[in-house]
Amino acid sequence: MARIEEIVSKQKEGAQFVISAQMLRMPPEEFDALAQIWMEEGGPGFEVAGVPHRRVIDGEFVIDRVTVVKPLTR
C-alpha cells in the first residue's frame, strides 16, 4: 500500500487523478476488490470521483481504474 500513498502524496490538494491496477502492478480482480472498498469508505487520502472504469475478464466486469480526488485540508 505504500505505493498508493506515494501516488497520492505527489498530488496537490483538490487534484483529480487516476489510479489503475496497472499502476499498482496488481491483477485487475485484486484491484477490483480494493476499489470496491474505496468507493464505500474512501481511499487513503482520496475520494473516488465519478464512475470507475471496468473491463470484462472471463465474462465478468471488474474495475481496473478509478478517478479520484485528493480533498482539500482545512
C-alpha positions as CSV (number, residue, x, y, z in Angstrom):
1,M,0.0,0.0,0.0
2,A,3.0,2.3,0.3
3,R,2.8,2.8,-3.5
4,I,-0.7,4.2,-3.3
5,E,0.4,6.7,-0.6
6,E,3.3,7.7,-2.8
7,I,1.0,8.4,-5.7
8,V,-1.4,10.4,-3.5
9,S,1.3,12.4,-1.8
10,K,2.6,13.7,-5.1
11,Q,-0.8,15.3,-5.9
12,K,-1.9,18.8,-5.0
13,E,-5.0,19.3,-2.8
14,G,-8.1,19.3,-4.9
15,A,-6.4,17.4,-7.8
16,Q,-8.3,14.8,-9.8
17,F,-6.2,11.9,-10.9
18,V,-6.4,8.2,-11.9
19,I,-5.3,5.1,-10.0
20,S,-5.2,1.9,-12.0
21,A,-4.4,-1.8,-11.5
22,Q,-1.5,-1.4,-13.9
23,M,0.0,1.5,-11.9
24,L,-0.1,-0.6,-8.7
25,R,1.1,-3.7,-10.5
26,M,-2.0,-5.6,-9.3
27,P,-4.2,-8.1,-11.1
28,P,-7.5,-6.4,-12.1
29,E,-9.5,-8.8,-9.9
30,E,-7.5,-7.8,-6.8
31,F,-7.7,-4.1,-7.7
32,D,-11.5,-4.5,-8.1
33,A,-11.8,-5.7,-4.5
34,L,-9.7,-2.8,-3.3
35,A,-11.6,-0.3,-5.4
36,Q,-14.9,-1.5,-4.0
37,I,-13.7,-0.6,-0.5
38,W,-12.5,2.8,-1.7
39,M,-15.9,3.5,-3.2
40,E,-17.7,2.7,0.1
41,E,-15.2,4.1,2.6
42,G,-12.8,6.4,0.6
43,G,-9.2,5.6,0.0
44,P,-6.0,6.5,1.9
45,G,-6.1,10.3,1.3
46,F,-8.6,10.5,-1.6
47,E,-12.2,10.0,-2.5
48,V,-13.5,8.2,-5.6
49,A,-14.9,10.6,-8.2
50,G,-17.3,9.5,-10.9
51,V,-17.9,6.1,-12.3
52,P,-15.0,3.6,-12.1
53,H,-13.7,2.1,-15.4
54,R,-14.5,-1.6,-15.8
55,R,-13.4,-4.2,-18.3
56,V,-14.5,-7.8,-18.9
57,I,-12.3,-10.6,-17.7
58,D,-13.6,-14.2,-18.0
59,G,-17.1,-12.9,-18.6
60,E,-17.2,-10.6,-15.5
61,F,-16.9,-6.9,-15.2
62,V,-14.0,-5.8,-12.9
63,I,-12.8,-2.3,-12.0
64,D,-9.4,-1.7,-13.5
65,R,-9.1,2.1,-12.8
66,V,-10.7,4.8,-10.8
67,T,-10.7,8.6,-11.0
68,V,-10.1,10.1,-7.5
69,V,-9.8,13.5,-5.9
70,K,-7.4,14.5,-3.2
71,P,-9.6,16.5,-0.8
72,L,-8.7,20.0,0.5
73,T,-7.5,20.0,4.1
74,R,-9.0,22.6,6.3
